[in-house]
Amino acid sequence: MSHGVPQRKSSSSFHFAAGLLSGTFTAALLQPADLLKTRVQQSHSTSLTSSLRAIAAGPSPLRQLWRGTVPSILRTGLGSALYFSGLNALRRGVSSASGSEAVTNGNGKVGAGRREGAGRDGEEGEREGLRSSSVLPRLSSGGNMLTGALARAAAGLVMMPITVIKVRYESSYYAYSGLAGAGRDILRTEGVGGLFKGWGATAIRDAPYAGLYVVFYEEGKRRLASLSAFGGLHEDGGDAEGWSGRRREGMTAKASASINFVSGILAAALATAITNPFDAIKTRLQLMPAKYGNMLSAARTMLREEGTRSFMDGLGLRIGRKAVSSALAWTVYEEAIRRAEMKFIERKEEEVL
């Protein structure tokens, strides 16, 4: 509900731009963690300490930590843009069918509630919307899982060639002088299929990860936003008894960003721990396709030669990186959308006045 102020539903192009911004920022910032994860996963005998020592002993160690930043930015930036714009389109479609929608109050605070008559009365839905930190439609856990998984799998397929080049460029197994040379070498030795090596494992890793992440993220935001109503994170002090119909102020921008960031960290840690075995398999397939063949063969070989621990290689680094990157990406993305919608509403209010 908007109290007479027109609501703004951001276009897909703006969601694409917001996703590109968030993905580019996090990729550049966290590239050293991504490179170290690749080095640790390329062999069970490679540890984080040995990888750091090898980099420190080589030329330009600081520069080496950011090796592969360009393909990371291409993959994560464009991948995030495709993912967020696709996710928004899917969520809008599902929410239209289920009767939920993003709710913006008259002060430009954006929440997530339901339309009146969609299973809860107007004031109750508005109360839910105003204490939410989300700018996206509310869906059921099943809807969050499905839309997150589909959007991630589609974006992963499109970006797979860049992902393969990125992983090999970061690895110490190859001595590619540039991205173009890496792409040409893969095409020459393995054909077009070489650029899509590991997509099955990537899809099985990323689709469940994205689905689980959205479920955990939205649930975390809901619970933290509910707690914030008792913790002074709203502009009226958050008094639970202070609800006064339609006059209640919405959640502050600082509270919204804080809730989104904390929820993102917790969601990423849980989803990463569950899906790490597929990430370890994917890395082996992309680095040594001749040895590991396909996903099932790679899993059997890793289990036979190195045991179950090989499936958890890089888990600590991956949790650290994914927790921070996902939290940053989603916070930057939602904040960009929220600020744009607030400016739109402020302009409309000025026109009315």
C-alpha positions as CSV (number, residue, x, y, z in Angstrom):
1,M,0.0,0.0,0.0
2,S,1.3,3.4,-0.8
3,H,-1.1,5.9,0.8
4,G,-1.9,7.6,-2.5
5,V,1.6,7.7,-3.7
6,P,2.3,5.8,-7.0
7,Q,4.5,2.8,-6.5
8,R,7.5,2.2,-8.7
9,K,8.3,-1.2,-10.0
10,S,11.9,-1.0,-11.3
11,S,12.5,-2.1,-14.8
12,S,14.4,-5.2,-15.7
13,S,17.2,-3.0,-17.1
14,F,17.6,-1.3,-13.7
15,H,17.8,-4.6,-11.9
16,F,20.4,-5.7,-14.5
17,A,22.4,-2.5,-13.8
18,A,22.1,-2.9,-10.0
19,G,23.2,-6.5,-10.3
20,L,26.2,-5.5,-12.5
21,L,27.3,-2.9,-9.9
22,S,27.1,-5.3,-7.0
23,G,28.8,-8.2,-8.8
24,T,31.7,-6.0,-10.1
25,F,32.3,-4.5,-6.7
26,T,32.4,-7.9,-4.8
27,A,34.4,-9.6,-7.5
28,A,37.2,-7.1,-7.5
29,L,37.3,-6.9,-3.7
30,L,37.3,-10.6,-3.0
31,Q,39.5,-11.9,-5.8
32,P,42.4,-13.1,-3.6
33,A,40.0,-15.4,-1.7
34,D,38.7,-16.9,-4.9
35,L,42.2,-17.5,-6.3
36,L,43.3,-19.2,-3.1
37,K,40.2,-21.4,-3.1
38,T,41.1,-22.5,-6.6
39,R,44.6,-23.3,-5.6
40,V,43.5,-25.3,-2.5
41,Q,40.9,-27.3,-4.5
42,Q,43.2,-28.1,-7.4
43,S,44.9,-30.8,-5.3
44,H,44.2,-32.3,-1.9
45,S,47.9,-32.0,-1.1
46,T,47.7,-28.2,-1.6
47,S,47.0,-26.2,1.5
48,L,46.2,-22.6,2.1
49,T,49.6,-22.1,3.8
50,S,51.5,-23.7,1.0
51,S,49.6,-21.7,-1.6
52,L,50.3,-18.4,0.2
53,R,54.0,-19.3,0.5
54,A,54.3,-20.1,-3.2
55,I,52.7,-16.8,-4.1
56,A,54.9,-14.9,-1.6
57,A,58.0,-16.5,-3.0
58,G,57.2,-15.6,-6.6
59,P,57.4,-12.3,-8.4
60,S,54.9,-9.5,-7.6
61,P,53.0,-11.5,-4.9
62,L,50.4,-8.8,-4.3
63,R,49.7,-8.7,-8.0
64,Q,49.5,-12.5,-8.1
65,L,46.7,-12.5,-5.5
66,W,44.6,-10.5,-7.9
67,R,45.5,-12.7,-10.9
68,G,42.3,-13.5,-12.8
69,T,40.4,-10.3,-11.6
70,V,39.3,-9.4,-15.2
71,P,37.6,-12.8,-15.8
72,S,36.2,-12.7,-12.3
73,I,34.6,-9.3,-12.9
74,L,33.3,-10.4,-16.3
75,R,31.9,-13.6,-14.7
76,T,30.6,-12.2,-11.5
77,G,29.5,-8.8,-12.8
78,L,27.7,-10.0,-15.8
79,G,26.5,-13.2,-14.0
80,S,25.1,-11.1,-11.1
81,A,23.4,-8.8,-13.6
82,L,21.8,-11.7,-15.4
83,Y,20.9,-13.5,-12.1
84,F,19.3,-10.5,-10.4
85,S,17.3,-9.3,-13.4
86,G,16.2,-12.9,-14.1
87,L,15.3,-13.4,-10.5
88,N,13.3,-10.2,-10.3
89,A,11.4,-11.2,-13.4
90,L,10.6,-14.7,-12.0
91,R,9.6,-13.4,-8.6
92,R,7.4,-10.8,-10.2
93,G,5.7,-13.5,-12.2
94,V,5.2,-15.8,-9.3
95,S,4.1,-13.0,-7.0
96,S,1.5,-11.9,-9.6
97,A,0.1,-15.4,-9.6
98,S,0.1,-15.7,-5.8
99,G,-1.1,-12.2,-4.9
100,S,1.9,-10.7,-3.2
101,E,3.8,-7.6,-4.1
102,A,6.5,-5.2,-3.0
103,V,5.0,-2.5,-0.7
104,T,6.2,1.0,-0.5
105,N,5.0,3.4,2.2
106,G,4.4,7.1,1.7
107,N,7.8,8.0,3.1
108,G,9.7,6.1,0.5
109,K,10.4,3.1,2.7
110,V,10.1,-0.1,0.7
111,G,8.9,-3.3,2.3
112,A,7.3,-6.5,1.2
113,G,3.7,-7.2,2.0
114,R,0.6,-8.6,0.3
115,R,-2.3,-7.1,-1.6
116,E,-5.4,-6.4,0.4
117,G,-7.7,-9.4,0.2
118,A,-4.9,-11.8,-0.4
119,G,-5.2,-13.8,2.8
120,R,-4.6,-11.1,5.4
121,D,-6.3,-7.7,6.1
122,G,-4.9,-4.4,4.8
123,E,-3.5,-3.1,8.1
124,E,-1.8,-6.4,9.0
125,G,-0.3,-6.6,5.5
126,E,0.9,-3.1,5.8
127,R,2.4,-3.7,9.2
128,E,4.3,-6.7,7.8
129,G,5.5,-4.6,4.8
130,L,6.8,-1.7,6.8
131,R,8.9,-3.8,9.1
132,S,10.6,-5.6,6.2
133,S,14.0,-4.7,4.8
134,S,13.2,-6.2,1.4
135,V,12.5,-4.4,-1.9
136,L,11.4,-7.7,-3.5
137,P,8.0,-9.5,-3.6
138,R,7.4,-11.9,-0.7
139,L,7.2,-15.5,-1.8
140,S,6.8,-18.9,0.0
141,S,9.9,-20.9,0.8
142,G,9.1,-23.1,-2.2
143,G,8.8,-20.0,-4.5
144,N,12.1,-18.6,-3.2
145,M,13.8,-22.0,-3.8
146,L,12.5,-22.4,-7.3
147,T,13.0,-18.9,-8.6
148,G,16.5,-18.7,-7.1
149,A,17.6,-22.0,-8.5
150,L,16.2,-21.3,-12.0
151,A,17.7,-17.9,-12.2
152,R,21.1,-19.1,-11.1
153,A,21.2,-22.1,-13.4
154,A,20.3,-20.0,-16.4
155,A,22.9,-17.3,-15.6
156,G,25.6,-20.0,-14.9
157,L,25.0,-21.6,-18.4
158,V,25.5,-18.3,-20.2
159,M,28.6,-17.4,-18.2
160,M,30.2,-20.9,-18.2
161,P,32.9,-20.2,-20.8
162,I,34.2,-17.2,-18.8
163,T,34.1,-19.4,-15.6
164,V,36.2,-22.1,-17.2
165,I,38.8,-19.5,-18.4
166,K,38.8,-17.9,-15.0
167,V,39.5,-21.1,-13.1
168,R,42.3,-22.1,-15.4
169,Y,43.8,-18.7,-15.4
170,E,43.9,-18.7,-11.5
171,S,45.3,-22.2,-11.3
172,S,49.0,-22.9,-11.1
173,Y,48.6,-25.8,-13.6
174,Y,48.4,-23.4,-16.6
175,A,50.7,-20.6,-17.7
176,Y,48.3,-18.6,-19.8
177,S,49.6,-15.2,-20.7
178,G,46.2,-13.7,-21.2
179,L,42.5,-14.4,-21.4
180,A,42.3,-14.5,-25.2
181,G,45.2,-17.0,-25.3
182,A,43.5,-19.2,-22.7
183,G,40.3,-19.2,-24.7
184,R,42.1,-20.1,-27.9
185,D,44.1,-22.9,-26.2
186,I,40.9,-24.5,-24.8
187,L,39.1,-24.4,-28.2
188,R,42.2,-25.8,-29.9
189,T,42.7,-28.7,-27.5
190,E,39.2,-29.5,-26.3
191,G,36.8,-27.8,-28.7
192,V,33.7,-25.8,-27.8
193,G,32.8,-28.5,-25.2
194,G,35.9,-27.5,-23.2
195,L,34.4,-24.1,-22.5
196,F,31.5,-25.8,-20.8
197,K,33.4,-28.3,-18.7
198,G,31.9,-28.7,-15.3
199,W,28.6,-27.1,-16.1
200,G,26.7,-30.0,-14.7
201,A,28.5,-29.9,-11.4
202,T,28.2,-26.1,-11.4
203,A,24.5,-26.2,-12.0
204,I,24.0,-28.8,-9.3
205,R,26.1,-26.6,-7.0
206,D,24.7,-23.2,-7.9
207,A,21.0,-24.0,-8.4
208,P,20.6,-25.5,-5.0
209,Y,22.9,-22.9,-3.5
210,A,21.0,-20.0,-5.0
211,G,17.6,-21.6,-4.0
212,L,18.8,-22.3,-0.5
213,Y,20.4,-18.9,-0.2
214,V,17.2,-17.1,-1.1
215,V,15.2,-19.2,1.3
216,F,17.6,-18.6,4.2
217,Y,18.1,-15.0,3.2
218,E,14.4,-14.1,3.1
219,E,13.7,-16.0,6.3
220,G,16.6,-14.3,8.0
221,K,15.4,-10.9,7.0
222,R,11.9,-11.7,8.1
223,R,13.0,-12.8,11.6
224,L,15.6,-10.0,12.1
225,A,13.1,-7.4,10.9
226,S,10.5,-8.8,13.3
227,L,13.1,-8.6,16.1
228,S,14.0,-5.0,15.1
229,A,10.4,-3.9,15.9
230,F,11.4,-4.4,19.5
231,G,14.9,-3.0,19.2
232,G,14.5,0.6,18.0
233,L,15.5,0.1,14.4
234,H,12.4,1.9,13.1
235,E,12.1,5.7,12.9
236,D,9.5,5.8,15.6
237,G,11.8,3.8,18.0
238,G,10.3,0.4,17.2
239,D,7.8,0.2,20.0
240,A,5.8,-2.9,19.4
241,E,2.8,-1.2,21.0
242,G,3.4,2.0,19.1
243,W,1.6,0.9,15.9
244,S,-1.0,3.5,15.1
245,G,-2.7,2.4,12.0
246,R,-1.4,4.0,8.8
247,R,0.8,6.6,10.6
248,R,3.6,4.3,11.5
249,E,7.0,5.1,9.9
250,G,8.9,2.5,8.0
251,M,12.3,0.9,8.7
252,T,15.3,3.2,8.4
253,A,17.8,2.8,5.6
254,K,20.6,1.9,8.1
255,A,18.5,-0.8,9.7
256,S,17.4,-2.2,6.4
257,A,21.0,-2.5,5.1
258,S,22.2,-4.0,8.4
259,I,19.5,-6.6,8.4
260,N,20.2,-7.5,4.7
261,F,23.9,-7.8,5.3
262,V,23.7,-10.0,8.4
263,S,21.0,-12.2,6.7
264,G,23.2,-12.5,3.7
265,I,26.2,-13.7,5.7
266,L,24.2,-16.3,7.6
267,A,22.4,-17.6,4.5
268,A,25.6,-17.9,2.5
269,A,27.4,-19.8,5.3
270,L,24.6,-22.4,5.5
271,A,24.1,-22.8,1.7
272,T,27.8,-23.0,1.1
273,A,28.4,-25.7,3.6
274,I,25.6,-27.8,2.0
275,T,26.8,-27.4,-1.6
276,N,30.6,-27.5,-1.2
277,P,31.1,-31.0,-2.5
278,F,29.8,-30.0,-5.9
279,D,32.2,-27.0,-5.9
280,A,35.2,-29.3,-5.3
281,I,34.1,-31.6,-8.1
282,K,33.5,-28.7,-10.5
283,T,37.0,-27.3,-9.9
284,R,38.7,-30.7,-10.6
285,L,36.6,-31.1,-13.8
286,Q,37.6,-27.7,-15.1
287,L,41.3,-28.0,-14.2
288,M,41.9,-31.7,-15.2
289,P,39.1,-32.8,-17.6
290,A,41.2,-35.6,-19.1
291,K,41.7,-37.2,-15.7
292,Y,38.2,-36.8,-14.2
293,G,36.0,-37.1,-17.3
294,N,32.5,-36.3,-15.9
295,M,30.9,-35.4,-12.6
296,L,30.2,-39.0,-11.4
297,S,33.6,-40.2,-12.5
298,A,35.3,-37.3,-10.8
299,A,33.4,-38.0,-7.5
300,R,34.4,-41.7,-7.6
301,T,38.1,-40.8,-8.4
302,M,38.2,-38.2,-5.6
303,L,36.6,-40.6,-3.1
304,R,38.9,-43.5,-4.1
305,E,42.2,-41.5,-4.1
306,E,41.7,-38.9,-1.4
307,G,38.6,-39.9,0.7
308,T,35.6,-37.9,1.7
309,R,37.7,-35.0,3.0
310,S,38.5,-34.0,-0.6
311,F,34.8,-33.0,-1.1
312,M,35.3,-30.4,1.7
313,D,38.5,-28.9,0.2
314,G,38.3,-25.1,0.2
315,L,35.2,-25.0,2.5
316,G,36.6,-22.5,4.9
317,L,37.8,-20.2,2.2
318,R,34.6,-20.6,0.2
319,I,32.4,-19.9,3.3
320,G,34.4,-16.8,4.1
321,R,34.3,-15.5,0.5
322,K,30.7,-16.5,-0.2
323,A,29.4,-15.1,3.1
324,V,31.0,-11.7,2.4
325,S,30.4,-11.6,-1.3
326,S,26.8,-12.7,-1.2
327,A,26.1,-10.3,1.7
328,L,27.7,-7.4,-0.1
329,A,26.2,-8.2,-3.4
330,W,22.6,-8.5,-2.1
331,T,23.0,-5.5,0.2
332,V,24.4,-3.3,-2.6
333,Y,21.7,-4.6,-5.0
334,E,18.8,-4.1,-2.7
335,E,20.1,-0.7,-1.5
336,A,20.5,0.5,-5.1
337,I,16.9,-0.5,-5.9
338,R,15.6,1.0,-2.7
339,R,17.3,4.3,-3.3
340,A,16.1,4.5,-6.9
341,E,12.5,3.8,-5.8
342,M,12.7,6.4,-3.0
343,K,13.8,9.1,-5.5
344,F,11.0,8.1,-7.8
345,I,8.4,8.4,-5.0
346,E,9.9,11.7,-3.8
347,R,9.5,13.2,-7.3
348,K,6.0,12.0,-7.5
349,E,5.2,13.6,-4.1
350,E,6.7,16.9,-5.3
351,E,4.5,16.7,-8.4
352,V,1.4,16.2,-6.2
353,L,2.4,19.1,-3.9
